[in-house]
Amino acid sequence: MHSILVLVAWLGLVLLPAPVFAQVTPTLTVTPNSAAPGEKVTVSGSGWPANVTVVAHFFQARATNGPSADLAVATSDASGAFSTQGTVPPTLFGPGSRANLNVIPGSYTIVAASGPGVSAPAVAFTVGPPRQGALLWGTAFFDVNGDGRLDDGDVPGAVGVTIRNTSQAGPTVQAFADVNGHYVVSPVAPGTYTFSVQSQFQSATWSGSATASAGNGQAVEVDLPLHRAVGLPRTGGVPGSPISALLVGGVAVATGLFLRRFINRCWKASKNRTAEAQRFEWPAFPS
């Protein structure tokens, strides 16, 4: 009887289903979920393997295989949790300098991972105005069709934008647009600003300007269409440059002097031939 009970107990252990342990999915939290480039955010998580390095990457929305930047790097504790401070990057880096993009207001995605196959669900993030001061941004472009809007046929300009605060004395800010023509400056003091840009395009000088006001806690978009400047020579040793103008002017002056001397010599030679013809006496023939 005892043997039968032991057999039944053993069969019960064999036939019972194996225990199922719930798989813990790593989590990622970013607080606050909106900030300006250069501002601090808190990056935290749980459910990660113990004592691993977790890297949070910052991407454009729906472009997690494109240009990126590190938002934060942390090490999980024995329970798989971490919490650290991160800085919203001003630039996303891609392969080659032309793939580097300025971080402008809009939607972004944050992805954290500790190794192959170990990652948390992506977190949505919004780049917006700073907590203190204002954010200025926009798109600089060569307005080929002259309608003042960025549309088909126009070309974004990777140009330098000069920004001045006309409301109060302060330093002039120089912003640099990326390959998409996007520029951004943050934070700046509230006030009225002038924007100016000048660049070379299609063998000519193009320029643009604008004025805008920004208040505390605002993100103000100021697009800068560049138009072909009239009467402004190109800079540099190329057609239309001051150097080329001097060369052309010098050639013109030299050519004029040569022609003047040539005409004077021809005129003098003509006068001499006329005088000699008048002095010439035909010989008398016997009749």
C-alpha positions as CSV (number, residue, x, y, z in Angstrom):
1,M,0.0,0.0,0.0
2,H,2.8,2.4,0.9
3,S,4.5,1.7,-2.5
4,I,1.3,2.5,-4.3
5,L,1.0,5.9,-2.5
6,V,4.6,6.7,-3.4
7,L,4.0,5.9,-7.0
8,V,0.9,8.0,-7.2
9,A,2.7,11.0,-5.6
10,W,5.6,10.6,-8.0
11,L,3.2,10.5,-11.0
12,G,1.5,13.6,-9.7
13,L,4.8,15.5,-9.6
14,V,5.7,14.4,-13.1
15,L,2.4,15.2,-14.6
16,L,2.0,18.7,-13.0
17,P,2.8,21.5,-15.4
18,A,6.0,23.3,-14.9
19,P,5.7,26.7,-13.1
20,V,5.5,29.7,-15.4
21,F,7.5,32.7,-14.3
22,A,6.3,36.1,-15.7
23,Q,8.9,37.7,-17.9
24,V,9.6,41.2,-16.6
25,T,9.7,43.8,-19.4
26,P,12.2,46.7,-18.7
27,T,10.6,50.1,-18.4
28,L,11.8,53.6,-19.2
29,T,10.4,56.9,-17.9
30,V,11.5,60.5,-18.8
31,T,10.3,63.4,-16.6
32,P,9.2,65.9,-17.7
33,N,8.2,64.6,-21.2
34,S,8.8,68.0,-22.8
35,A,11.9,70.3,-22.6
36,A,14.1,72.5,-24.7
37,P,17.5,71.6,-26.1
38,G,20.1,71.8,-23.3
39,E,17.7,71.4,-20.5
40,K,17.9,68.6,-17.9
41,V,15.4,65.7,-17.6
42,T,15.2,62.7,-15.2
43,V,15.6,59.3,-16.9
44,S,14.6,56.3,-14.8
45,G,13.7,52.6,-15.3
46,S,13.0,49.3,-13.7
47,G,12.9,45.6,-14.6
48,W,16.3,45.7,-16.1
49,P,19.0,43.0,-15.5
50,A,21.0,43.7,-12.4
51,N,24.2,45.8,-12.7
52,V,24.0,46.5,-16.5
53,T,24.7,49.7,-18.4
54,V,21.6,51.2,-19.9
55,V,21.9,53.8,-22.6
56,A,18.9,56.1,-23.6
57,H,19.1,57.3,-27.2
58,F,17.4,60.4,-28.6
59,F,15.9,60.1,-32.1
60,Q,13.6,62.0,-34.4
61,A,10.0,60.6,-34.2
62,R,9.5,57.4,-36.2
63,A,13.2,57.5,-37.3
64,T,15.0,55.3,-34.8
65,N,17.4,54.2,-37.4
66,G,18.5,57.7,-38.3
67,P,20.6,60.4,-36.6
68,S,20.7,60.2,-32.8
69,A,22.4,61.4,-29.7
70,D,22.8,59.9,-26.2
71,L,20.3,61.3,-23.7
72,A,21.6,59.5,-20.6
73,V,23.8,56.6,-19.5
74,A,23.1,54.7,-16.2
75,T,23.8,51.5,-14.4
76,S,21.0,49.4,-13.0
77,D,21.2,48.3,-9.3
78,A,20.7,44.8,-7.9
79,S,16.9,45.1,-8.3
80,G,17.3,46.2,-12.0
81,A,16.3,49.9,-11.4
82,F,18.1,53.1,-12.2
83,S,17.5,56.9,-12.1
84,T,19.8,59.6,-13.5
85,Q,19.8,63.0,-15.1
86,G,20.0,63.5,-18.8
87,T,20.4,66.6,-21.1
88,V,18.2,67.1,-24.1
89,P,20.8,67.2,-27.0
90,P,21.1,70.2,-29.3
91,T,22.2,68.1,-32.2
92,L,21.5,64.6,-33.6
93,F,24.5,63.0,-35.2
94,G,24.4,60.8,-38.3
95,P,27.0,59.3,-40.7
96,G,28.9,62.3,-42.2
97,S,28.7,66.0,-41.3
98,R,25.7,66.6,-43.6
99,A,23.7,64.1,-41.5
100,N,24.0,66.2,-38.3
101,L,20.7,67.8,-37.6
102,N,19.7,70.6,-35.1
103,V,17.1,69.6,-32.6
104,I,14.1,71.9,-33.2
105,P,10.7,71.9,-31.6
106,G,8.6,68.9,-32.5
107,S,8.2,65.2,-31.7
108,Y,11.0,62.8,-30.8
109,T,11.5,59.2,-29.7
110,I,13.6,57.9,-26.8
111,V,14.8,54.3,-26.9
112,A,16.8,52.6,-24.1
113,A,18.7,49.4,-24.3
114,S,21.3,47.5,-22.3
115,G,22.4,45.1,-25.0
116,P,21.1,43.0,-27.9
117,G,17.5,42.0,-27.3
118,V,17.2,43.9,-24.0
119,S,15.3,47.2,-24.4
120,A,12.3,49.1,-23.1
121,P,9.3,50.2,-25.1
122,A,10.1,53.6,-26.8
123,V,9.0,56.8,-25.1
124,A,7.6,59.8,-26.9
125,F,9.1,63.1,-26.1
126,T,8.4,66.7,-27.2
127,V,11.0,69.4,-27.7
128,G,9.4,72.8,-26.8
129,P,10.1,76.1,-25.2
130,P,12.5,76.4,-22.3
131,R,11.4,76.7,-18.7
132,Q,13.0,80.2,-18.5
133,G,13.5,82.5,-21.4
134,A,12.5,81.9,-25.1
135,L,13.4,79.6,-28.0
136,L,14.0,81.0,-31.5
137,W,14.0,78.7,-34.5
138,G,13.1,78.5,-38.1
139,T,14.1,77.4,-41.6
140,A,16.5,79.4,-43.9
141,F,16.0,78.7,-47.6
142,F,16.8,80.1,-51.0
143,D,13.4,81.3,-52.3
144,V,14.0,80.4,-55.9
145,N,10.4,81.1,-57.0
146,G,10.2,84.3,-54.9
147,D,6.9,83.5,-53.2
148,G,8.2,83.7,-49.6
149,R,7.3,80.1,-48.8
150,L,9.4,76.9,-48.7
151,D,8.0,74.8,-51.5
152,D,9.0,72.7,-54.5
153,G,12.0,74.2,-56.3
154,D,13.3,76.1,-53.2
155,V,16.5,75.0,-51.6
156,P,17.1,74.8,-47.8
157,G,20.3,76.7,-46.9
158,A,23.0,75.5,-44.5
159,V,23.8,79.1,-43.6
160,G,24.7,81.3,-40.7
161,V,22.0,83.4,-39.1
162,T,22.8,86.6,-37.2
163,I,20.3,87.3,-34.4
164,R,20.2,90.6,-32.4
165,N,18.1,91.6,-29.5
166,T,16.9,95.2,-30.3
167,S,15.0,95.5,-26.9
168,Q,18.1,95.5,-24.7
169,A,21.8,95.6,-25.0
170,G,23.2,92.1,-25.4
171,P,25.6,90.0,-27.4
172,T,24.8,89.2,-31.0
173,V,24.0,85.5,-31.4
174,Q,25.2,83.5,-34.4
175,A,23.1,80.4,-35.2
176,F,24.0,77.8,-37.9
177,A,21.4,76.1,-40.0
178,D,21.8,72.4,-40.8
179,V,21.3,70.7,-44.2
180,N,17.6,71.1,-43.8
181,G,17.9,74.8,-43.2
182,H,16.9,74.5,-39.6
183,Y,18.4,76.7,-37.0
184,V,17.6,77.1,-33.3
185,V,18.8,79.2,-30.3
186,S,17.7,78.6,-26.7
187,P,17.4,80.1,-24.2
188,V,17.3,83.8,-25.0
189,A,16.0,86.7,-23.1
190,P,12.4,87.8,-23.9
191,G,12.4,90.7,-26.4
192,T,12.3,91.8,-30.0
193,Y,14.9,90.3,-32.3
194,T,16.2,90.9,-35.8
195,F,17.3,88.1,-38.0
196,S,19.7,88.5,-41.0
197,V,21.4,86.1,-43.3
198,Q,23.6,86.4,-46.4
199,S,25.1,83.6,-48.5
200,Q,26.2,82.6,-51.9
201,F,24.0,80.5,-54.2
202,Q,23.9,80.0,-58.0
203,S,26.9,82.3,-58.5
204,A,25.1,85.2,-56.8
205,T,24.7,86.8,-53.4
206,W,21.4,86.0,-51.6
207,S,20.1,87.6,-48.4
208,G,17.1,87.7,-46.1
209,S,15.9,89.3,-42.9
210,A,13.1,89.3,-40.4
211,T,11.9,90.7,-37.1
212,A,10.0,88.9,-34.3
213,S,9.2,89.2,-30.7
214,A,9.5,86.4,-28.1
215,G,8.1,86.1,-24.6
216,N,9.1,84.1,-21.6
217,G,8.3,80.4,-22.1
218,Q,7.7,80.7,-25.8
219,A,9.0,79.0,-28.9
220,V,8.9,81.4,-31.8
221,E,9.3,80.2,-35.4
222,V,10.9,82.7,-37.8
223,D,11.5,81.3,-41.3
224,L,14.0,83.2,-43.4
225,P,13.5,83.2,-47.2
226,L,16.7,84.3,-49.0
227,H,16.3,86.3,-52.2
228,R,18.9,87.2,-54.9
229,A,20.5,90.5,-53.8
230,V,20.8,93.2,-56.5
231,G,24.0,95.2,-56.7
232,L,26.0,93.1,-54.2
233,P,29.1,91.6,-55.7
234,R,30.2,88.1,-54.8
235,T,33.1,87.8,-52.4
236,G,36.2,85.8,-53.4
237,G,38.2,85.4,-56.6
238,V,35.3,84.4,-58.8
239,P,33.3,86.2,-61.5
240,G,31.6,89.2,-59.9
241,S,34.1,89.5,-57.0
242,P,36.0,92.8,-56.3
243,I,39.2,91.1,-57.4
244,S,37.7,90.1,-60.7
245,A,36.2,93.6,-61.1
246,L,39.6,95.1,-60.6
247,L,41.1,92.8,-63.2
248,V,38.4,93.5,-65.7
249,G,38.7,97.2,-65.1
250,G,42.4,97.1,-65.5
251,V,42.1,95.2,-68.8
252,A,39.6,97.7,-70.0
253,V,41.8,100.7,-69.2
254,A,44.8,99.0,-70.8
255,T,42.8,98.2,-73.9
256,G,41.6,101.7,-74.1
257,L,45.1,103.2,-73.9
258,F,46.3,100.8,-76.5
259,L,43.5,101.7,-78.9
260,R,44.1,105.4,-78.3
261,R,47.8,105.2,-79.1
262,F,47.1,103.0,-82.1
263,I,44.6,105.5,-83.5
264,N,46.9,108.4,-82.9
265,R,49.8,106.7,-84.7
266,C,47.5,105.9,-87.6
267,W,46.3,109.4,-87.8
268,K,49.8,110.8,-87.7
269,A,51.0,108.4,-90.4
270,S,48.0,109.5,-92.5
271,K,49.0,113.2,-92.1
272,N,52.6,112.5,-93.1
273,R,51.6,110.7,-96.2
274,T,49.3,113.6,-97.3
275,A,52.1,116.1,-96.7
276,E,54.6,114.1,-98.7
277,A,52.1,113.8,-101.6
278,Q,51.6,117.6,-101.6
279,R,55.4,118.2,-101.8
280,F,55.9,115.7,-104.6
281,E,56.5,117.3,-108.1
282,W,55.9,115.2,-111.1
283,P,58.8,115.4,-113.6
284,A,58.2,117.4,-116.9
285,F,58.1,115.4,-120.0
286,P,59.4,116.9,-123.3
287,S,56.7,118.0,-125.6
